[in-house]
Amino acid sequence: MLFNSVTFLFFFLPITLLIFFFLRNRPAARNVFLLVMSLVFYYAGEKAYTLLLLAVFLMNYGFGIWIARAGERSKAVLAVSIVCNMLPLVVFKYTNFILANINELIELFGGTALPVPKIHLPIGISFFTFAMISYVMDVYRGNTPAEKKPATLALFLTLWPKMLQGPIVRFAGVARDMVESRVTADDFIYGARRFVIGLGKKMIIANAISGTVERLFNTPAGELSAAVAWLAVFTYLMHLYYDFSGYTDMAIGLGRMLGFKLAENFNYPFVSTSMRVFWQRWHITLMAWFRDYVYFPLGGSRVNRARHYANLIFVFILTGLWHGSSWGFILWGLMNGVLLVIEQLLPRNFFDRLWRPVGVAYVNLAFMLQAVFFRSETIDYAFRLFVAMFGGNSEGAITTTMPLVLNSELGLGIALGLVGYGPLIPVIRDRLASYVESRKGSAGTALRVAHGAVMVLIFTGIIILSYMAVASETFTPFVYGQF
């Protein structure tokens, strides 16, 4: 069940919020109810694979207590727990990739290829695997005590707003909210507003662009004009951002309505002036996970330069593999790692001295070039797309040009997307709100009423357009659901 489905919006969400309202001041009953609804939420989409989710929970409940009691053997227990957590992820996500590469070697030497089974990838497995690894590592480090109440750890793992596509949160924060949180009217209003913004990003912007992205990447790269090839990559970048940040906004909003303060995951990454800053603003919780649980244990920047640069590249290759099991993702991670190493080699204040638009252009160009490998189904297609982007296709082969691609829906989606690329709307909103609050007397009262009415109309419009899109469109899953 996904946030933009009819079942979720018209049945699951209102029923959950209604019952939660009556339980909001009874933490124990509220948490049990949320656990039950989280399992219902996952079962609606994954059916029998809910048993895998429960097995992961039981395994880590036991490992957490074992690590806490193991004393000098805790490091060995931690290693076993990490292997056991990674095993399902490897089996479900990487088996086909591993077998495909083995088969290429076998066929190279004239052997008979091994059969490659069709394996279903359970939704959210990458996210809940990392959540559990962070839990056992935090127990080992003494950052959090081993949880002795099974229902508490189970709710951390399965909490439905964040379990499918993040944010990747730490146990301590969620456990604290289970006990201490009280949902105020301000929390609920903020959460509802954030949910509506995310739904609008997904249904009004991302979905308006997604059809063009699919069409262009399903067209042979040799048939694309240079302008269309660049458009394909740019629209994919925009679709990816608004689809995933929209999901994150919805997750954070839903969490706040239920008393959980989930971590931010995006902070206008495309106005960054270096890739180092970009990765502090894009998928923030994933990058924080790799920083805390991989990069720092490897020594981070506290080692010699060569080792430091190797750490950066290795971490980003792992980040690529986390996203998917293909050489394209590995190359995407390698490109990111190499770019960060190059930035490390530059003078410390190099990007600070650049004219800001130049730095922003560099980041966007770099991410677009990397996105070619991220989106292309094969390495061959990626290289052919590069050829198209730089004008290498012969005019006689080109069948897809800009006039054949551009339409009003795509244009509107791109225009709205560009407006939301930077913090323009929040700046205008905050300045307008500050101006309204500064006005005194009857004029100030009238302004405040008008300002409130305009905000209500804007959010009502987003809701209506989004729900119309949900009701009229074919179902469009979230991009990060495949990871």
C-alpha positions, 0 to 999 in steps of 0.5 A: 500500500502506497501513499498515493493509492486510493486504498490508502487515501480514502480508507487506511489513512482516515480510519487510522487517524480516527482511531488514533485520535481516541487513543492519542493520550494513552501511549501503550494502547496507541503504540499497540494500535500503530503496530497492528496498523503498520503490519496491516499496511505492509501486508496489504502490499507484500502479503506473505513477505510480512513473515520476512519482516517479522523474522527480521524483527525477532532476529534483531530483538534477540541480537540486541539483548545478546550483544548487551550481555555478551561482554568481551564477545559483543564484537563477534556477536555484532559481526554475526548480526550484521551478516544475518541482517545482510543475508536476506538483502543479498538473497532478494536483491543481488542474487540475479546480479551475482548469477548474471556475472557468473554466467558471463564468465562461464559462457566466456569459457564455453560452459553452460550458464546457470539458471537465474531464478525470478526473485521478488524484491520485498518493498522496503527491504533496503530501508528496514535492513539498514534500520536494524543494522543501525539498532544493533550497532548502536547497542554495541556502541552503547548509544542506546540500551537493548530494547527488552519490550518486543512491541517497542522494537517491532514498532520502530521497525514497522512504523508505517510512515517511514518503513517503505522508503524512509527516512532512515531513522535511529531507534533512540529517537523513535523510542523516545517519541513512543513514550514522551510524544503528545500530538498537539493541534500545531503538530497535527496542522503542521503534519497535514500541511506537510503531507499535502505538500508532498502529495502535490509534489508527487501527483502534480509535478512528478507524475506530470513529468514521469510519462515523458521520462518513461517514453524517452528512456524507452526510445533507442538512444540513437534516435534522440536528438541532442536536445531531447537526450539532455531533456530526458536526463533533466526530466528524470532528475526532476522526476526523481527529486519531486517523487522522492522528496514528495514521499519524504514530505508525506512520511514526515507529515504523517509521522508528525500527525501520529506523534513522531518527529521523523528526520528531514531527508532533503534540503534543496540540494540543487542549489548546492555549490559543490558535490560535498554540500549536495550530499549533505542535502540529498537523501540526508538520512542515507548519507548520514547512515553511511557516514556513521556506520561505514565511513567513520569505522573505516577511519573517515578522514582521520587516516592518511590521504590515500586511505581517506580518498579510498574510503570516500570512493568505497563508501559511494560504491556501496551507496550505488550498490544499495540503490540497485544491483547493476554495474550502472549503479556501481559506476554512478557511485564511483563517479560520485566518489571520484568527484568528491576526491577531486573536490578534496584536492582543490583548495579548501575555499575553492567553491566559496570563492566561485560565483554562486551560479557557476557552482550551482551549474556545476552541481546540476551538470555533474548530477545529470551526467551521473544520472545517465548511469543511474537511470539507464537499463544497461551500460550500453544504453548509458554510453549511447545516451552520452553519444546522443547528448553530445551530438554524436547521432547521425541526422538520418537516425534521429526520429525524436526531436523537441517539437515531438516531445514538448507538450503543455503538461510537461511544460507546466510540470517543469515550470512548477518544478523549477519554482520549487528547486530552491527555497524561493517559496519558503522565503516569500512565505516567511517574508509575507507572514512577517509583514502581515504580523507586523501590521497593527490595528484593523488593517493588520487584522484584515491582512491576517484574515486575507493571508489565512484565507489565501493559504487555505485556498492554496492547500485546498487547490493542491488537495483537489488537484492531487485527489483528482489525479489519484482518481483519474490516473493509472497507478504510478508507484514511487521511484524509490520503491524499487530500491 
